[in-house]
Amino acid sequence: MSDLTILDGVLSDRGSKYAVAGGPAASRAEAEALIKALKRKKKFAKATHNTWALLLPGEPVKADDGEAGAGMVILRMLERAGLEGHMIVVTRWFGGTHLGGDRFRHVQSCVRAYMEEIGVDPGGAD
């Protein structure tokens, strides 16, 4: 799991907690291997959602993992930042209260924090 960068406890809202992780991936298979590696950590395996996206030349891939629309939010931010070949995973532990549209802002905040951590300008990616 040395290729994964994990930022835990990025934010919380109404009981839901968020983390973000990511790493280089050159294919969907590599992205799935990174998700598998992340889920080897029991905490992430028990998360409600591990939503992710990866921008590959000609083949953007994403997975909502039950958090409808969140993968597309991550993908759009990857596109705006021009970050190809790098997967980003936003993890949410549901706290019992539905967040409505706020959940998309939280996904954006997590992705922005991750990009800043790895030294990539999010490019106003909202």
Long-range contacts (C-beta under 8 A, 24 or more apart in sequence): 1-37, 1-38, 1-40, 1-41, 3-34, 3-37, 4-34, 4-37, 4-38, 5-114, 5-117, 5-118, 6-38, 6-41, 7-110, 7-113, 7-114, 7-117, 10-109, 10-110, 10-113, 11-106, 11-109, 11-110, 12-95, 13-95, 13-99, 13-102, 13-106, 14-95, 14-96, 14-97, 14-99, 15-94, 15-95, 15-96, 15-97, 16-92, 16-93, 16-94, 16-95, 16-97, 16-99, 16-103, 16-106, 17-92, 17-93, 17-95, 18-90, 18-91, 18-92, 18-93, 18-106, 18-109, 18-110, 19-44, 19-90, 19-91, 19-110, 20-88, 20-89, 20-90, 20-91, 20-110, 20-111, 20-113, 20-114, 21-88, 21-89, 21-91, 21-114, 22-86, 22-87, 22-88, 22-89, 22-114, 22-118, 23-86, 23-87, 24-85, 24-86, 24-87, 25-54, 25-85, 25-86, 25-87, 26-56, 26-85, 27-56, 28-54, 28-56, 28-59, 28-61, 30-87, 31-61, 31-87, 34-87, 34-89, 35-89, 38-89, 38-91, 44-91, 46-93, 47-91, 47-92, 47-93, 48-92, 48-93, 48-94, 49-90, 49-91, 49-92, 49-94, 50-89, 50-90, 50-91, 51-89, 51-90, 51-91, 51-92, 51-107, 52-87, 52-88, 52-89, 52-90, 53-78, 53-87, 53-88, 54-78, 54-85, 54-86, 54-87, 54-88, 55-79, 55-83, 55-84, 55-85, 55-86, 56-84, 56-85, 57-84, 67-92, 67-103, 67-107, 69-104, 70-103, 70-104, 70-107, 73-104, 73-107, 73-108, 73-111, 74-107, 74-111, 76-125, 77-108, 77-111, 77-112, 77-115, 77-122, 77-125, 78-111, 80-122, 80-123, 80-124, 80-125, 81-115, 81-120, 81-121, 81-122, 81-123, 81-125, 82-123, 83-115, 83-120, 86-118, 88-114, 88-115
